[in-house]
Amino acid sequence: MRKLWKSWRFKNLTILAVSLLVAFFVFQYEPIHQALLHLGTLGYVGAFMGGMLFVSTFTVATGAVILLILAETLSPLEIGVVAGLGAVIGDFTIFRIFQDDLIRELEIIYNGFGGGHFTKVMHSHYFSWTLPVVGALLIASPLPDEVGISLMGISKLKTYQFLLISFLLNAVGIFLVVSASLVIKP
């Protein structure tokens, strides 16, 4: 089994698929879901954890609920900064996967289906600056960050640049979501 794993070309895609399946089933389990919602009563620790959960497709709803619960006791600015730090941890984990090997694995699969023109377009001058911009807009939005992170990973940003951009965008995005919830609140 170990030898098969070492020779397997699509390790990162396999790990990504398994982790998404596990996350889907774990978050369907009600006691775990309730424990995560309890994080909303833990103040700054809850904001940090809520920020980590806010970046993933499978956990965005739970993360948003935690942050909105915290908005009743903490200021939106505090939540934005602390949850932004948590979101950077979640984004960085995803970024490390997308930055290196996963993109190469996807290119192998794509080229296997006869696509080579897409790779040429992706490496053209016009796309070199638009990918990080579109990725940044997706990260700043309340939508899950995976697509935005993958676009920024393709663009070969340096790690420190990604961390800084991710923190600023997530902190501002979370601040705006929490602030909007306070304005809309009945």
C-alpha positions in Angstrom: 0.0 0.0 0.0 2.8 2.4 0.9 4.5 1.7 -2.4 1.3 2.4 -4.3 0.9 5.8 -2.5 4.5 6.8 -3.3 4.0 6.1 -7.0 0.5 7.7 -7.1 0.6 10.9 -9.3 -2.5 12.6 -7.8 -1.7 12.6 -4.1 -3.0 16.2 -3.5 -6.2 15.7 -5.4 -6.8 12.5 -3.5 -6.2 14.2 -0.1 -8.4 17.1 -1.1 -11.3 14.8 -2.2 -11.0 12.7 1.0 -10.8 15.8 3.2 -13.9 17.3 1.5 -15.8 14.1 2.0 -14.8 13.9 5.7 -15.7 17.5 6.3 -19.1 17.0 4.7 -20.0 14.0 6.9 -18.5 15.5 10.1 -20.5 18.7 9.8 -23.6 16.7 9.2 -23.2 15.1 12.7 -25.3 17.2 15.0 -23.2 17.1 18.2 -20.2 18.5 16.3 -22.3 21.2 14.7 -23.7 22.2 18.1 -20.2 22.3 19.6 -19.0 24.6 16.8 -22.0 26.9 17.4 -21.0 27.0 21.1 -17.8 28.7 20.0 -19.9 31.9 19.6 -19.9 32.3 23.4 -16.1 32.1 23.7 -15.3 35.7 22.8 -12.1 36.3 20.9 -11.2 32.6 20.8 -14.6 32.0 19.2 -14.0 34.9 16.7 -10.6 33.3 15.8 -12.2 29.9 15.2 -15.2 31.5 13.4 -12.8 33.2 11.1 -11.0 29.9 10.4 -14.4 28.3 9.6 -15.6 31.3 7.5 -13.2 30.5 4.6 -14.3 27.0 3.6 -17.3 25.9 1.5 -18.4 23.3 4.1 -18.0 25.5 7.2 -18.9 29.0 6.0 -22.4 28.8 7.4 -21.2 27.7 10.8 -18.4 30.3 10.8 -20.9 33.1 9.9 -23.3 32.1 12.6 -20.5 32.1 15.2 -19.4 35.6 14.1 -23.0 36.9 14.1 -23.5 35.6 17.6 -20.3 37.4 18.7 -21.6 40.6 17.1 -24.0 40.9 20.0 -21.2 41.3 22.5 -18.1 42.4 20.6 -17.5 45.3 18.2 -17.4 44.6 14.5 -13.9 46.0 14.3 -12.6 43.6 16.9 -14.4 40.7 15.3 -13.0 41.7 11.9 -9.4 41.8 13.1 -9.5 38.6 15.2 -11.6 36.6 12.8 -9.3 37.9 10.0 -6.3 36.3 11.7 -8.2 33.0 12.0 -9.2 33.3 8.3 -5.6 33.7 7.3 -4.8 30.4 9.0 -7.5 28.6 7.0 -6.6 30.4 3.8 -2.9 29.6 4.2 -3.7 25.9 4.6 -5.6 26.0 1.4 -3.1 28.2 -0.4 -0.2 25.8 0.3 -2.1 23.0 -1.3 -3.1 25.0 -4.4 0.2 26.8 -4.8 2.4 23.9 -5.6 1.4 20.4 -6.6 -2.3 20.6 -7.0 -2.1 22.9 -10.0 0.4 20.6 -11.7 -1.9 17.6 -11.1 -4.9 19.4 -12.6 -2.8 20.4 -15.6 -1.8 16.8 -16.2 -5.5 15.7 -16.1 -6.6 18.6 -18.3 -3.8 18.0 -20.9 -4.8 14.3 -20.9 -8.2 15.4 -22.2 -6.5 17.2 -25.1 -6.3 20.7 -23.5 -3.1 22.6 -24.0 -4.4 25.9 -25.0 -5.7 26.7 -21.5 -2.2 26.4 -20.0 -0.9 28.8 -22.7 -3.7 31.3 -21.9 -3.1 31.0 -18.2 0.6 31.9 -18.6 0.0 34.9 -20.9 0.7 38.5 -19.9 -3.0 39.4 -19.6 -3.8 36.8 -17.1 -0.7 37.2 -15.0 -2.2 40.3 -13.3 -6.0 39.5 -13.5 -5.8 36.2 -11.6 -4.7 37.8 -8.3 -7.2 40.6 -8.7 -10.2 38.3 -9.3 -8.9 36.0 -6.5 -8.7 38.9 -4.1 -12.3 40.0 -4.9 -13.5 36.5 -4.2 -11.6 36.3 -0.9 -13.0 39.7 0.2 -16.6 38.6 -0.6 -18.7 36.5 1.9 -18.4 33.6 -0.5 -16.1 30.7 0.4 -12.4 31.4 -0.4 -11.3 28.2 -2.3 -11.7 29.6 -5.8 -10.1 32.9 -4.9 -7.2 31.2 -3.2 -6.6 28.8 -6.1 -6.5 31.8 -8.5 -4.0 33.5 -6.2 -2.0 30.3 -6.0 -1.8 30.0 -9.7 -0.4 33.5 -9.9 2.6 32.5 -7.9 2.3 35.1 -5.2 5.0 35.0 -2.6 3.9 33.6 0.8 4.2 36.9 2.7 2.2 38.7 0.0 -0.5 36.2 0.2 -0.7 36.3 4.0 -0.9 40.1 4.0 -3.5 40.3 1.3 -5.5 37.5 2.8 -5.6 39.1 6.3 -6.6 42.5 4.9 -9.3 41.1 2.6 -10.8 38.7 5.2 -10.7 41.3 8.0 -12.5 43.9 5.8 -14.9 41.3 4.5 -15.8 39.9 7.9 -16.1 43.5 9.3 -18.5 44.4 6.5 -20.7 41.3 7.0 -20.9 41.7 10.8 -21.6 45.5 10.4 -24.3 44.8 7.9 -25.9 42.3 10.2 -26.1 44.9 13.0 -27.7 47.4 10.6 -30.2 44.9 9.3 -31.0 43.4 12.7 -34.7 44.0 13.6 
